[in-house]
């Protein structure tokens, strides 16, 4: 396993991050694997040298965090040997304040996340999208206080416009608050909009990039391609035409080819796996 610094920080993370959204409760999503079925995936990842695990409070409405912490305990993982990331913003209940990036919700959420994870801190606490109803100053000051309290080592952001991320970085700089060190953005061979502004911004600011959905289902199975793109065109996208000859010439699947294609700045992709064979392929490739 290769390891890199997360952005400009001194923290080393594995080049592959295991996304934990796939593990939690089937009551949230039918395709989610519950604790017993999730354990082999976490063990396989740990055995392969993966030390970076990404979850969120909204995944299975907290059950993903609980499963993550429980499996680490069951597998005898030492807290200092893993990098654990979680997120805040999603609606957790019907309560009007149990969502978003207000100071109230952020402060309540970090404590609940740590309780579910059975941890004293998370290594990376990320805002799960932008909140248009809360001043960014309120959000950033709350996050700064969480870092100062020792409940998070670093803070990050996820999927927003580049101007919003730039505004957040500038606001933190002006106030002397803890700045975001990472951006978890939607980025893959099919969706490359991030190359226009977000990735250049991250490169300029030394922000670590954690692309999600790096290999979409449409890259895994040819039968899904037309269904995924039917709203745009009945013809297959040009990039599919370019990728398929590579598949015929090697034993690697389209999923593997999508992984081999990457922007040089894409440091640590987050992969969510529900099949052990697929996880093994990611590690070997």
C-alpha positions in Angstrom: 0.0 0.0 0.0 1.2 3.5 -0.8 0.7 6.4 1.6 0.6 10.1 0.9 0.2 13.3 3.0 -3.4 14.5 3.1 -3.0 17.9 1.5 -0.4 20.0 3.3 -0.9 18.2 6.6 1.6 15.9 8.1 -1.0 13.1 8.4 -0.3 10.1 6.2 -3.2 8.3 4.6 -3.4 5.2 2.3 -3.9 5.9 -1.3 -7.1 4.0 -1.1 -9.8 5.0 1.4 -12.6 2.6 2.3 -15.9 4.4 2.1 -18.3 3.2 4.8 -21.6 4.3 3.3 -22.2 0.7 2.2 -22.2 -0.6 5.7 -24.9 0.0 8.3 -28.6 -0.8 8.2 -30.8 -2.1 5.4 -33.6 -0.1 6.9 -31.9 3.0 5.4 -31.1 1.5 2.0 -31.8 -2.0 0.7 -28.3 -2.5 -0.7 -26.5 -1.7 2.6 -24.5 -4.5 4.3 -25.1 -4.9 8.0 -22.4 -5.4 10.6 -21.7 -9.2 10.2 -21.5 -8.9 6.4 -19.4 -5.7 6.6 -16.7 -7.2 8.9 -14.8 -9.2 6.1 -14.5 -5.9 4.1 -13.0 -3.9 6.9 -10.6 -6.8 7.8 -9.5 -7.2 4.2 -8.9 -3.5 3.9 -6.8 -3.4 7.1 -4.8 -6.5 6.1 -4.0 -4.7 2.8 -2.6 -1.7 4.6 -5.6 0.7 4.2 -5.6 3.0 7.1 -8.2 5.6 5.9 -11.9 5.1 6.5 -14.6 7.6 5.6 -18.1 7.6 7.0 -20.8 10.2 7.9 -23.5 10.6 10.5 -26.3 10.5 7.9 -25.1 7.1 6.5 -27.8 4.7 7.8 -28.7 7.5 10.2 -25.8 6.8 12.5 -25.6 3.1 12.1 -22.6 3.3 9.7 -20.6 5.1 12.4 -21.7 2.6 15.0 -20.6 -0.3 12.8 -17.3 1.4 12.0 -16.4 1.8 15.6 -17.6 -1.6 16.6 -15.7 -3.4 13.9 -12.5 -1.6 14.8 -13.0 -2.7 18.4 -13.8 -6.3 17.4 -10.8 -6.5 15.1 -8.4 -5.1 17.8 -7.5 -2.0 15.9 -5.5 0.6 17.8 -7.1 4.0 17.5 -3.8 5.7 16.5 -3.3 3.3 13.6 -6.3 4.4 11.6 -7.5 7.7 10.1 -11.2 8.0 10.6 -13.3 10.7 8.8 -16.9 11.5 9.3 -19.3 14.2 8.1 -22.0 16.5 9.3 -25.0 18.3 7.6 -27.5 15.6 6.7 -31.0 15.4 8.3 -30.9 13.0 11.2 -34.4 13.2 12.4 -37.7 15.2 12.1 -36.4 17.8 14.6 -36.0 21.1 12.9 -32.5 21.7 14.2 -31.3 18.1 13.6 -29.7 19.0 10.2 -27.5 21.6 8.5 -24.4 23.4 9.6 -25.6 25.7 12.4 -23.4 25.9 15.5 -26.1 24.0 17.4 -26.3 21.1 15.0 -22.5 20.8 14.6 -21.8 20.8 18.3 -24.5 18.3 19.0 -23.5 16.1 16.0 -19.8 15.8 16.8 -20.6 14.4 20.3 -23.2 12.0 18.9 -20.8 10.8 16.2 -18.0 10.2 18.7 -20.3 8.3 20.9 -21.4 6.0 18.1 -17.8 5.5 16.9 -16.7 4.8 20.5 -13.8 7.3 20.0 -12.5 10.5 21.7 -11.9 12.2 18.4 -12.1 11.9 14.6 -9.1 12.6 12.4 -11.1 14.5 9.8 -14.5 16.2 10.3 -16.1 17.3 7.1 -19.1 19.4 6.2 -21.3 17.3 4.0 -22.2 19.9 1.3 -22.8 23.7 1.7 -25.6 25.0 3.9 -27.4 28.0 2.2 -29.3 28.8 5.4 -26.4 29.3 7.7 -23.7 32.0 7.5 -20.3 30.3 6.7 -18.8 32.3 9.6 -21.0 30.5 12.1 -20.1 27.1 10.6 -16.4 27.7 10.5 -16.2 29.1 14.0 -18.0 26.0 15.3 -15.6 23.7 13.5 -12.6 25.7 14.8 -13.9 25.2 18.3 -14.3 21.5 17.8 -10.6 21.3 16.7 -9.5 23.3 19.6 -11.5 21.1 22.0 -9.6 18.0 20.6 -12.7 16.4 19.1 -11.3 16.6 15.6 -7.7 16.8 14.3 -8.5 18.4 10.9 -11.6 19.6 9.0 -12.6 19.1 5.4 -15.4 19.9 3.0 -17.4 18.0 0.4 -19.0 18.8 -3.0 -19.7 22.5 -3.4 -19.0 25.2 -5.9 -15.4 26.4 -6.1 -16.3 29.9 -5.2 -18.0 28.7 -2.0 -14.9 26.7 -1.0 -12.7 29.7 -1.8 -14.9 31.9 0.4 -14.6 29.4 3.3 -10.8 29.2 3.0 -10.6 33.0 2.9 -13.0 33.5 5.9 -10.9 31.1 8.0 -7.7 32.9 7.0 -9.1 36.3 8.0 -10.3 35.1 11.4 -7.4 32.9 12.2 -9.6 29.8 12.4 -8.7 26.3 11.5 -8.8 25.9 7.7 -10.1 23.0 5.6 -7.4 20.6 4.6 -9.4 18.4 2.2 -12.1 18.4 -0.4 -14.2 15.3 -1.0 -15.7 16.0 -4.5 -17.6 14.1 -7.1 -15.0 13.2 -9.7 -14.6 10.3 -12.2 -14.0 9.6 -15.8 -17.6 10.4 -16.7 -17.9 13.5 -14.6 -14.9 15.9 -15.0 -16.4 19.3 -14.2 -14.2 19.5 -11.2 -11.2 20.0 -13.5 -12.4 23.5 -14.4 -12.2 25.3 -11.1 -12.2 23.0 -8.0 -9.2 21.0 -8.6 -7.0 23.9 -9.7 -8.1 25.7 -6.5 -7.2 22.7 -4.4 -3.8 22.4 -6.1 -3.1 26.1 -5.5 -4.1 26.0 -1.9 -2.5 22.6 -1.1 -5.8 21.0 -0.4 -6.0 17.2 -0.3 -8.5 15.7 -2.8 -10.7 12.7 -1.8 -12.7 12.0 -5.0 -15.9 10.0 -4.4 -17.8 7.9 -7.0 -14.5 7.4 -8.9 -15.8 4.3 -10.6 -19.6 4.6 -11.2 -21.7 1.6 -11.7 -21.9 2.5 -15.4 -18.2 1.7 -15.6 -18.6 -1.7 -14.0 -21.3 -3.3 -16.2 -21.8 -2.5 -19.9 -25.5 -3.3 -19.5 -25.9 -0.2 -17.3 -24.4 2.3 -19.7 -27.5 3.0 -21.8 -29.8 3.2 -18.8 -27.5 5.7 -17.1 -27.3 8.0 -20.1 -30.7 7.5 -21.7 -31.7 11.1 -20.7 -28.9 12.5 -22.7 -28.5 10.3 -25.8 -29.3 6.9 -27.1 -25.7 6.6 -28.3 -22.9 5.6 -26.0 -20.6 8.5 -24.8 -17.3 8.8 -26.6 -15.3 7.9 -23.6 -17.0 4.5 -23.4 -15.9 3.9 -27.0 -12.3 4.8 -26.0 -12.3 2.6 -22.9 -13.9 -0.5 -24.3 -11.0 -1.4 -26.6 -8.7 -1.3 -23.6 -11.0 -3.8 -21.9 -10.8 -6.2 -24.8 -7.0 -6.0 -24.9 -6.5 -6.9 -21.2 -8.0 -8.9 -18.5 -8.9 -5.8 -16.5 -12.6 -4.8 -16.3 -13.9 -1.3 -17.2 -14.0 -0.6 -13.4 -10.2 -1.2 -13.3 -9.7 1.1 -16.3 -11.7 3.8 -14.6 -9.4 3.6 -11.6 -6.3 3.7 -13.7 -7.6 7.0 -15.3 -7.1 9.7 -12.8 -6.0 13.3 -12.6 -2.5 13.6 -11.0 -4.0 15.6 -8.1 -6.5 12.9 -7.1 -4.6 11.6 -4.1 -6.9 9.4 -2.1 -10.1 8.1 -3.8 -12.9 6.8 -1.5 -14.2 3.4 -2.6 -17.4 1.9 -1.2 -17.4 -1.9 -1.7 -20.1 -4.6 -1.3 -18.2 -7.5 -2.9 -15.0 -8.9 -1.5 -13.8 -9.8 -5.0 -14.2 -6.1 -6.0 -12.3 -4.9 -3.0 -9.5 -7.3 -3.7 -9.3 -6.0 -7.3 -9.0 -2.4 -6.1 -6.2 -3.3 -3.8 -4.2 -5.3 -6.4 -4.7 -2.9 -9.3 
